[in-house]
Amino acid sequence: MPKNSKVTQREQSHEHVTESVADLLAHEEPLDYKSSSLNVDGAAGKKVPQLEVPESDGRPAWNSKLQYILAQVGFSVGLGNVWRFPYLCQKNGGGAYLVPYFILLLIIGIPLFFLELAVGQKIRRGSIGVWNYVCPRLGGIGVSSLMVCGFVGLYYNVIIGWSIFYFFQSFQYPLPWSDCPIRKNGTLAIVEPECDKSSATTYFWYRQTLNTTSTIAESGGLNVKMTLSLLAAWIIVCLAVIKGIASSGKVMYFSSLFPYLVLFCFLVRGLMLKGSVDGIAHMFTPKLEKMLEPQVWREAATQVFFALGLGFGGVIAFSSYNKIDNNCHFDAVLVSFINFFTSILATLVVFAVLGFKANIMNEKCVVENAEKILGYLNSNVLSHDLIPPHVNFSHLTTADYAEMYGVIKTVKEGGFDQLGLDPCVLEDELNKAVQGTGLAFIAFTEAMTHFPASPFWSVMFFFMLINLGLGSMIGTMTGITTPILDAYKVQKEILTVCCCVVAFLCGLLFVQRSGNYFVTMFDDYSAGLPLTVVVILENVSVAWIYGTKSFMRDLEDMLGFRPYVIYFYLWKYVSPICLIVLISASIIEMSVSPPGYNAWVQELAQERFQSYPPWALAMCFALIVVAMLPLPIVFVARHFNLVSDGSNKLSVSYRKTIMKDISSLEEQDEARFILSARPGEAPSAPARRAYLAPGGSKALDPNSLSPNSCYGTSYQNAAISPTTPTPLTSPATPESDS
């Protein structure tokens, strides 16, 4: 401020405030807090500007609420809903698993999802900008989130590439994985031994698709087919996100809705198949004793955590393009329940199809073992008296075989094992837990070979996987590009193309012949622990550093209603405790379980667990360290003021607003002085109705917690310091409710 300004002169002269000024203050009119102006009686109607983040800051916006909801649904509903949730349900007690999952969805999933939606919508920045703004010392949260997005995007798009390859292979009849290939050796034609020992679908996956090596140490060179498929996958993703939400929002109309059409079609078709009811009954038969196992709750919490895409940055990035008054609480509940019911729908489809497959495999087992029994009867190894008279070998049912098997086992107790007969129990087939790529590319494809019009269903299935993966990849790429675009003036199209090119080149690691082992490595180590740490720091920075009371007050201002008081306790206590327990359990699990992978051994035609070699083990831990390294680096750098806190990187339109306000400050000196209680004292902010903490009537102290609490400073002076960023709400001196 110039030294000859009226306020400066009056401060130096120490003039006494006249009684008329006191009268003015006593008759001050009520102030509208949200109008960002102070009406001073007798001050020629002039207004004192206050700094607030403007809603119209030139940031892109969603064309409609439906487009935004579909984007969030497309990001959260992914391949894990189809091949991870059914596996966990099968492994952890069937219908009993749904109970801990639903409980943890309510106390962890929805509150943390709501938190990310709210901070993104209010601050209108990507993950890096949001956490720089809330607490600069914890700004590494956004950087770690971005790096995890990069790691996950690298291998996740490889899975889309595999789906693209199977999609194009499905346009032929019979399907190429329906029968084992025949090898000709001169005039002799034999079945491929590797395929004969395993199955046609397993052979097609490991040998003709991946052409995998037997260990991770054997590179085997690039797989040309998978390299081209990966290139196609990155081209599709690049075209979908090249214009930001303007292009990805339109893609989401199809990529988010089409999978539901396919799932419903598969459900109807699956229910018409023989044995589908057995599969669904197996799924919903609860094993209540499983609910007492801590492992079930840990896996349910992990699934809730990753199903909603928490910590990736995509949720925050999508919500940052919303209007400031959007009801993000409704969005959080809606998307969370859509995700939950999608998982149940996918599980119904999977178990209906797997029930059909189990019946097929069980009937095949009965036929093969019945042939063995006939051979033993003809060679007099077994007596015909052991066969019940009503058994007809030409129309042998599973019940007849079970009865015959029981009689033979009882009579031939001593030498029964030498006969090599299998029990052929349907329950055993249903209990074979298959997850991930094994479910999608082996078990499900094998079941579809028995469908009428199998190529049609195969095309639909893999096209659905492509769209599910694309929706998640759009959210992942948005979580990468949005923070960069917020921080730097980079053309969106150039940034997107550069990211996709770099990602494709790095993704060549996964399309070697040993590439699927690296996919497993990245899936196990690059996201799990780092993302859990990221989310708990997000929770702590909002609930404990910024303050749950302040955050609840911000939500009330933003949404127009006071959120349920249960969120106060969930954010403050329940979620952090649950996340700490989850982190501890994950670390214990990693330390107890030997790090390794399931390698396909060609000579044995089956998978064998192998430990990682030292260099691969170092790579596993390097993924964790690199993803979490920004957290301590940024903390130390900003603690010692080595780098800027990044919290004052405001939008261009916001800066213009600030400069416009600064130009009028000279004219407002008199009004500002009149509002001061003493010469030289800063004017107090307008009073407002404070948010009352649960269980008490004490109003929130505006100076107790603020976005810059990491530095021990407050935003109280934001109204008069144009270089200081505004907090989530404009500074105010709250009053107790009257």
Secondary structure by P-SEA (a helix, b strand, c coil): cccccaaaaaaaacccccaaaaaaaaacccccccccbbbbccccbbbbbbbcccccccccccccaaaaaaaaaaaaccccccccaaaaaaaccaaaaaaaaaaaaaacaaaaaaaaaaaaaaacccaaaaaaaacccccaaaaaaaaaaaaaaaaaaaaaaaaaaaaaaaccccccccbbbbbbcccccccccccccccaaaaaaccccccccccccccccccaaaaaaaaaaaaaaaaacccccaaaaaaaaccccaaaaaaaaaaaaaaaccaaaaaaaaaacccccccccaaaaaaaaaaaaaaaccccaaaaaaacccccccaaaaaaaaaaaaaaaaaaaaaaaaaaaaaaaaaaaaaaaaaaaaaaaaaaaaaccccccccccccccccccaaaaaaaaaaaaaaacccccccccccccaaaaaacccccccccccaaaaaaccccaaaaaaaaaaaaaaaaaaaaaaaaaaacaaaaaacccccaaaaaaaaaaaaaaaaccccccaaaaaaaaaaacccaaaaaaaaaaaaaaaaccccaaaaaaaaaaaacccccaaaaaaaccaaaaaaaaaaaaaaaaaaaccbbbbbbbccccbbbbbcccaaaaaaaaaaaaaaaaaaaaaaaaaaacccccccccccaaaaaaaaaaaaacccaaaaaaaaccccccccccccccccccccccccccccccccccccccccccccccccccccccccccccccc
